[in-house]
């Protein structure tokens, strides 16, 4: 529905997974995360990948300037603990970041596709668990100079219960013609209130869970500013990292850090789809500033702590409204612009998102727990409430265990997956589509070339990043040849499939792919 006919809003997700080794709880998560990534790489890709950091600028600020005080080497030795990395056959990235295994999805063309690839990341994490176990069963280790890794547990959550929070980030491209200040103004009220639909639920109030209770969002208590460049401390509702991984003159990348890691497919689709629609509306000039809370940082926690959804948010103009009322106003304005855009109108995915948005808000207004077959926080709370109603205290370890087990990526152990098997949680995508997304890159974006080149020529790969692939080539200066992936769509499936499949080696494919771009 974007009014700019020359712009396509690619999007994707990043998930830092919680990790533990129950039989050796003191084992470093840096070591265990490295085991997970390297084991997956060796058993499924055939090799790990060097990640080329030359195009990485995580401290470049949309507001201007670069706060980086030092430069990381462009390529880090893949044998080093804590920097393990692999590019998957789907064009995604699976790697170690901040002592967590992290999955970054490939570039997706819409919210439905992004939801499926987000789910595929959970399957890759599960496969990594099984790959670690396979090495251990043979008495070997994927890591040189390290013993076999004990059994792993991986969780799709955002808090460790000890004060630390790790991210589930969203990424959305936007045209540079849209003022970033307008994006921030339009999204702050939205991010404060969307948690009623996309919160994952959390036992404990406060960053350390120091106050007994249950709340809607895992991330809300960790938001400390309205706008910030940081992602691991002093986190803001709006993150200003300016790192588009494509043509920076024409594209910006909105890096969203306020969201929770979702198990629910409905919550994931709503998280991605509603945010993309709001961005479309902002691009079209729709103004949401009248919905701005007087104190957004305080209000996101207040909304998260109110399970009845009746908390009245004080707005900057002195009026008051609930999170449901604010979300309904967003829905109305977004729907108005989507349905009156006669050039395109809403796509099938956008229509599905609009319908789900309305359905969920209506159910939440009637009774929040009536969404327990759709949303993570209400599904989790319904399970917990069963214990609370039988007299179990909210600070009982059993309650914290429910919180954790809900997010287990192993379907045999996960309470979320148990609800799915019992027909008590609605799913949207087929298992076949999700499993296919573990190895099949999206056809519409450059991810196709990245994934297929890795699949065919992994043993010739020197390094990779989002914008380039480096392959060994004795005929090229420096012994390497590059595939330029700066353009998001030029080397999609339609352009690259025949070239990659018919090339005898990586240098031949690289030359042909680069030639296509030069002659376009």
C-alpha positions in Angstrom: 0.0 0.0 0.0 3.0 2.3 -0.1 2.1 5.5 -2.0 5.7 5.7 -3.4 5.4 3.4 -6.4 9.2 3.2 -6.8 9.8 2.0 -3.2 9.4 -1.4 -1.7 9.5 -1.8 2.1 11.6 -4.9 2.7 11.7 -6.1 6.3 13.1 -8.7 8.6 13.7 -9.8 12.1 16.7 -10.5 14.4 16.3 -12.8 17.4 18.9 -13.3 20.2 18.0 -16.6 21.8 18.4 -17.4 25.5 20.7 -20.4 26.0 21.6 -22.7 28.9 23.2 -26.0 29.7 21.2 -27.5 32.6 23.8 -30.2 33.4 26.6 -27.6 33.5 24.9 -24.3 34.4 28.2 -22.4 34.9 29.5 -23.1 31.4 30.1 -19.9 29.5 27.2 -19.0 27.2 29.9 -17.6 24.8 31.2 -21.2 24.5 27.8 -22.8 24.3 26.6 -20.3 21.7 29.7 -20.9 19.6 29.1 -24.7 19.8 25.5 -24.1 18.6 26.4 -22.0 15.6 29.5 -24.0 14.5 27.7 -27.3 14.9 24.9 -26.1 12.7 27.3 -24.7 10.2 29.4 -27.9 9.8 26.5 -30.3 9.6 24.1 -28.2 7.4 26.2 -25.8 5.3 29.6 -27.6 5.3 31.6 -24.7 6.6 31.3 -21.6 8.8 31.6 -18.2 7.2 33.8 -15.2 8.0 31.6 -12.1 8.3 33.0 -9.0 6.6 32.4 -6.1 9.0 33.6 -3.4 6.5 30.1 -2.3 5.7 28.9 -2.4 9.4 28.3 1.0 11.0 26.2 0.3 14.2 27.1 3.6 15.8 26.1 5.8 12.8 23.2 8.0 14.0 20.2 9.0 11.8 20.4 12.4 13.6 23.9 12.9 12.3 27.4 11.7 13.1 29.1 8.5 14.0 29.8 7.7 17.7 32.2 4.9 17.0 35.5 5.4 18.8 37.3 2.5 17.3 37.2 0.3 14.2 36.6 -3.4 14.2 38.8 -5.4 11.8 37.0 -6.0 8.5 37.2 -9.7 8.8 37.4 -11.6 12.1 39.0 -15.0 12.4 36.0 -17.4 12.5 37.9 -19.7 14.9 37.7 -17.1 17.6 35.1 -17.8 20.4 32.1 -15.6 20.3 32.3 -14.6 16.6 31.1 -17.8 15.0 29.0 -17.0 11.9 27.3 -18.8 9.1 25.2 -17.7 6.2 22.4 -20.2 5.7 21.0 -21.6 2.4 18.0 -19.3 2.9 20.2 -16.2 2.9 19.8 -15.6 6.6 22.6 -15.2 9.1 23.1 -17.4 12.2 25.8 -16.2 14.5 27.0 -15.5 18.1 26.2 -12.0 19.4 26.6 -10.9 23.0 26.9 -14.5 24.3 23.7 -15.5 22.5 23.0 -17.5 19.3 21.3 -15.0 17.0 19.3 -15.5 13.9 18.8 -12.6 11.4 16.3 -13.4 8.7 16.8 -12.7 5.0 15.3 -9.6 3.4 11.6 -10.3 3.1 9.1 -8.6 0.8 6.1 -8.5 3.2 4.9 -9.2 6.7 3.6 -12.7 5.9 6.9 -13.8 4.4 8.8 -12.2 7.3 6.7 -14.1 9.8 7.5 -17.4 8.1 11.2 -16.7 8.1 11.1 -15.6 11.7 9.5 -19.0 12.5 12.2 -20.7 10.4 14.8 -19.2 12.7 13.3 -21.1 15.6 13.7 -24.3 13.6 17.3 -23.5 12.8 17.9 -23.0 16.6 16.3 -26.4 17.2 18.5 -28.0 14.6 21.5 -26.5 16.2 20.6 -28.2 19.5 20.3 -31.5 17.7 23.6 -31.0 15.9 25.4 -30.3 19.1 23.9 -33.5 20.5 25.1 -35.5 17.5 28.6 -34.3 18.0 28.4 -35.2 21.7 27.1 -38.7 21.0 30.1 -39.4 18.8 32.4 -38.1 21.6 33.6 -35.2 19.4 33.3 -31.4 19.4 32.6 -28.9 16.6 35.2 -26.6 18.3 38.9 -27.2 18.2 40.5 -27.5 21.6 37.2 -27.9 23.3 35.4 -31.0 24.6 32.0 -32.0 23.6 29.2 -29.6 24.5 26.6 -30.8 27.1 22.9 -30.8 26.1 21.6 -27.3 25.2 18.3 -25.6 25.9 17.4 -22.6 23.7 14.6 -20.2 24.5 12.9 -17.6 22.4 12.6 -15.0 25.2 14.0 -11.6 26.1 15.0 -11.7 29.8 17.1 -13.8 32.0 15.4 -12.9 35.3 18.6 -11.4 36.7 18.4 -7.9 35.1 19.6 -8.7 31.6 17.5 -8.3 28.5 18.4 -9.4 25.0 16.8 -8.3 21.8 14.2 -9.4 19.3 14.6 -6.7 16.7 12.6 -5.7 13.7 14.0 -3.9 10.6 12.0 -1.9 8.1 13.3 0.0 5.1 12.0 3.5 4.6 12.6 6.1 1.8 15.0 8.9 2.7 12.3 11.3 1.4 10.4 10.6 4.6 11.6 12.8 7.5 12.9 10.6 10.3 11.4 13.0 12.9 8.0 12.3 11.4 8.7 8.6 11.7 9.6 9.0 15.4 6.6 11.2 16.1 4.3 8.8 14.4 5.7 5.6 16.0 6.2 6.6 19.7 2.4 6.3 20.6 2.2 3.2 18.5 5.1 1.4 20.2 3.8 2.4 23.6 0.5 0.7 22.9 1.1 -2.1 20.4 2.4 -4.3 23.3 -1.2 -5.2 24.1 -1.2 -7.3 20.9 2.4 -8.3 20.6 3.7 -8.7 24.1 5.1 -12.1 25.0 4.2 -11.9 28.7 6.6 -11.9 31.6 6.7 -13.0 35.2 8.1 -10.3 37.4 7.9 -6.5 37.4 11.0 -4.3 37.1 14.2 -5.0 35.3 15.3 -7.6 37.8 11.8 -8.9 38.3 12.1 -7.6 41.9 8.4 -7.1 42.3 6.1 -10.2 42.1 3.6 -10.1 39.4 2.9 -10.7 35.7 3.1 -8.2 32.9 2.3 -8.0 29.2 5.7 -7.2 27.7 9.2 -8.6 28.3 10.9 -5.4 27.0 8.8 -2.6 28.5 10.7 -2.2 31.8 14.0 -1.9 29.9 13.0 1.1 27.8 14.6 4.2 29.4 14.5 7.0 26.8 12.3 8.2 24.0 15.1 8.2 21.4 18.5 6.6 21.6 21.2 5.1 19.5 21.9 2.4 22.1 20.5 -1.2 22.0 22.1 -2.8 25.1 21.7 0.1 27.6 19.8 3.4 27.7 17.4 1.8 25.3 15.0 4.1 23.5 11.5 3.7 22.1 13.0 4.9 18.8 16.4 3.6 17.8 18.4 5.9 15.6 21.0 3.5 14.2 21.6 4.5 10.6 22.8 1.4 8.8 20.6 0.6 5.8 22.8 -2.1 4.3 21.9 -0.8 0.9 22.1 2.5 -0.9 22.2 5.0 2.0 21.3 7.9 -0.3 17.8 6.5 -1.1 17.1 4.1 1.8 17.0 4.2 5.6 16.5 1.2 7.9 14.3 1.6 10.9 15.8 -0.6 13.6 13.1 -1.4 16.2 14.2 -2.7 19.6 11.0 -2.4 21.7 9.4 -5.6 20.6 9.2 -9.0 22.3 10.3 -12.4 20.8 7.0 -14.0 19.8 6.1 -17.7 19.6 2.6 -16.9 18.3 2.3 -16.6 14.5 -0.6 -14.2 14.9 1.4 -11.9 17.2 4.4 -12.0 14.9 2.3 -11.1 11.8 0.6 -8.3 13.7 3.9 -7.0 15.0 5.4 -6.8 11.5 2.3 -6.0 9.5 0.8 -3.2 11.6 4.2 -1.5 11.9 4.7 -1.6 8.2 1.2 -0.2 7.6 1.8 2.7 10.0 5.1 3.4 8.2 3.2 3.5 4.9 0.7 6.0 6.5 3.5 8.2 7.7 5.1 8.1 4.3 1.7 9.3 2.9 1.7 12.2 5.3 -0.8 10.9 7.9 -0.2 12.7 11.3 -0.4 10.8 14.6 1.2 13.4 16.9 -2.2 14.0 18.6 -1.9 10.5 20.1 1.5 11.2 21.8 1.7 10.4 25.5 2.9 13.1 27.8 5.5 10.6 29.2 6.0 7.7 26.7 8.7 6.0 28.7 6.6 5.8 31.9 3.5 4.8 29.9 5.0 1.8 28.2 5.6 0.2 31.6 2.2 1.3 32.9 0.5 -0.3 29.9 2.5 -3.4 30.4 1.7 -3.7 34.1 -2.1 -3.3 33.5 -3.6 -6.7 32.6 -7.1 -5.3 32.5 -6.1 -2.9 29.7 -8.1 -0.1 31.4 -5.2 2.1 32.2 -5.7 5.6 30.9 -2.7 7.1 29.2 -2.3 10.8 29.7 -1.6 12.4 26.3 0.5 15.5 25.6 -2.6 17.6 25.1 -4.0 16.6 28.5 -6.6 14.2 27.3 -6.6 10.5 28.3 -7.1 7.3 26.4 -6.5 3.5 26.8 -4.1 1.6 24.8 -7.0 -0.1 23.0 -8.5 3.3 22.1 -5.2 4.5 20.7 -4.6 1.4 18.7 -8.2 1.7 17.3 -7.4 5.2 16.1 -4.2 3.9 14.4 -6.2 1.2 12.8 -8.8 3.7 11.5 -6.3 6.1 10.0 -4.2 3.3 8.5 -7.3 1.7 7.0 -8.6 5.0 5.6 -5.3 5.6 3.7 -5.0 2.0 2.6 -8.5 1.7 1.2 -8.5 5.2 -0.5 -5.2 4.7 -2.3 -6.8 3.9 -5.7 -3.4 3.3 -7.3 -2.7 0.1 -5.4 -5.0 -0.5 -2.4 -4.1 -2.9 0.3 -2.4 -6.2 -0.8 -3.8 -9.6 0.3 -1.3 -9.6 3.2 -2.2 -6.1 4.3 -5.9 -6.9 4.1 -5.2 -10.0 6.4 -3.3 -7.8 8.8 -6.1 -5.2 9.0 -8.7 -7.9 9.6 -6.6 -9.5 12.4 -5.8 -6.1 13.9 -9.6 -5.3 14.3 -10.4 -8.8 15.5 -7.8 -8.8 18.2 -8.7 -5.3 19.4 -12.3 -6.2 19.6 -11.5 -9.4 21.6 -9.2 -7.5 24.0 -11.8 -4.9 24.6 -14.4 -7.6 25.5 -12.0 -9.8 27.6 -8.2 -9.9 27.3 -8.2 -13.6 28.0 -10.5 -14.3 25.0 -7.3 -13.8 22.9 -5.5 -16.7 24.6 -5.7 -18.7 21.3 -4.1 -15.9 19.4 -1.6 -13.9 21.5 1.4 -14.9 23.6 0.9 -12.8 26.7 -2.7 -13.9 27.2 -1.9 -17.6 26.3 0.9 -17.5 28.9 -1.2 -15.7 31.5 -4.1 -18.2 31.0 -1.7 -21.0 31.9 -0.4 -19.1 34.9 -3.8 -18.0 36.1 -4.8 -21.7 36.4 -2.1 -22.1 39.1 -2.9 -18.7 40.7 -6.5 -19.7 41.0 -5.5 -22.8 42.9 -3.6 -20.7 45.4 0.0 -20.9 44.0 1.8 -17.6 44.7 2.9 -15.6 41.7 6.5 -15.6 42.9 6.4 -19.4 43.2 9.2 -21.0 41.1 6.5 -23.0 39.3 5.2 -19.8 37.8 8.6 -18.7 36.5 9.1 -22.2 35.0 5.9 -21.8 33.0 7.2 -18.4 31.7 10.4 -20.1 30.5 8.9 -23.4 29.2 6.4 -21.5 27.1 9.4 -20.2 25.0 11.3 -23.5 24.6 12.2 -23.9 20.9 11.9 -27.7 21.2 8.3 -28.6 20.4 8.5 -31.6 22.6 9.2 -29.4 25.7 7.5 -26.1 24.7 4.2 -25.1 26.4 3.4 -23.0 23.3 3.8 -26.0 21.0 1.7 -28.1 23.5 -1.1 -25.5 23.1 -0.8 -25.8 19.3 -1.0 -29.6 19.4 -4.1 -29.4 21.6 -5.8 -26.9 19.2 -5.7 -24.1 21.8 -3.4 -21.8 19.7 -4.2 -20.7 16.2 -1.4 -21.0 13.6 -1.3 -19.3 10.2 1.5 -20.8 8.2 1.9 -24.5 7.3 4.8 -26.5 8.7 5.9 -27.3 5.2 6.3 -23.5 4.4 8.2 -22.9 7.6 10.5 -25.9 7.1 11.1 -24.8 3.5 12.1 -21.4 4.7 15.0 -22.9 6.6 16.8 -23.5 3.3 14.9 -21.6 0.5 15.7 -17.9 0.2 13.0 -15.4 -0.6 12.6 -15.1 -4.4 12.0 -11.3 -4.5 15.2 -10.0 -2.9 19.0 -10.3 -3.1 18.7 -13.0 -0.5 18.1 -15.4 -3.3 21.6 -14.9 -4.7 23.2 -14.9 -1.2 21.5 -18.2 -0.2 22.0 -20.0 -3.6 25.6 -19.0 -3.9 26.3 -20.3 -0.4 24.5 -23.5 -1.2 26.4 -24.2 -4.4 29.8 -22.7 -3.6 30.3 -22.7 0.2 33.7 -24.2 -0.1 34.9 -21.2 -2.2 33.5 -18.5 0.1 36.0 -16.2 1.8 33.6 -13.9 3.6 30.1 -12.4 3.4 28.0 -9.6 4.6 24.6 -8.3 3.7 25.9 -6.3 0.7 28.7 -8.5 -0.6 29.9 -12.0 -1.1 33.7 -12.7 -1.3 34.9 -15.8 -3.2 38.4 -17.1 -3.8 39.6 -16.4 -7.3 43.2 -16.8 -8.4 42.6 -14.6 -11.4 41.4 -11.5 -9.5 43.6 -8.9 -7.7 44.1 -10.0 -4.1 42.9 -13.5 -4.9 39.2 -12.7 -4.4 36.2 -11.8 -6.5 33.2 -10.0 -5.1 29.5 -10.2 -5.8 27.9 -6.8 -5.3 24.5 -7.1 -3.5 24.0 -3.5 -2.7 20.8 -3.4 -4.8 18.0 -5.1 -3.0 16.2 -6.6 -6.0 18.6 -6.6 -9.0 19.9 -10.2 -8.2 16.6 -11.8 -7.2 15.5 -15.2 -8.3 14.3 -14.1 -11.7 17.7 -12.5 -12.5 20.1 -14.9 -10.8 18.7 -18.4 -10.8 19.8 -19.6 -14.2 23.2 -17.9 -13.9 24.0 -19.6 -10.5 22.7 -23.1 -11.6 24.6 -23.1 -14.9 28.0 -21.8 -13.5 30.8 -24.2 -12.9 32.3 -22.4 -10.0 31.9 -19.3 -7.9 34.2 -17.0 -9.9 32.3 -17.7 -13.1 29.0 -17.1 -11.3 30.3 -13.9 -9.7 31.5 -12.5 -13.1 28.2 -13.3 -14.7 26.1 -11.8 -11.9 28.2 -8.6 -11.8 27.9 -8.3 -15.6 24.1 -8.5 -15.4 24.2 -5.5 -13.0 26.5 -3.5 -15.2 24.4 -4.0 -18.3 21.0 -3.5 -16.7 
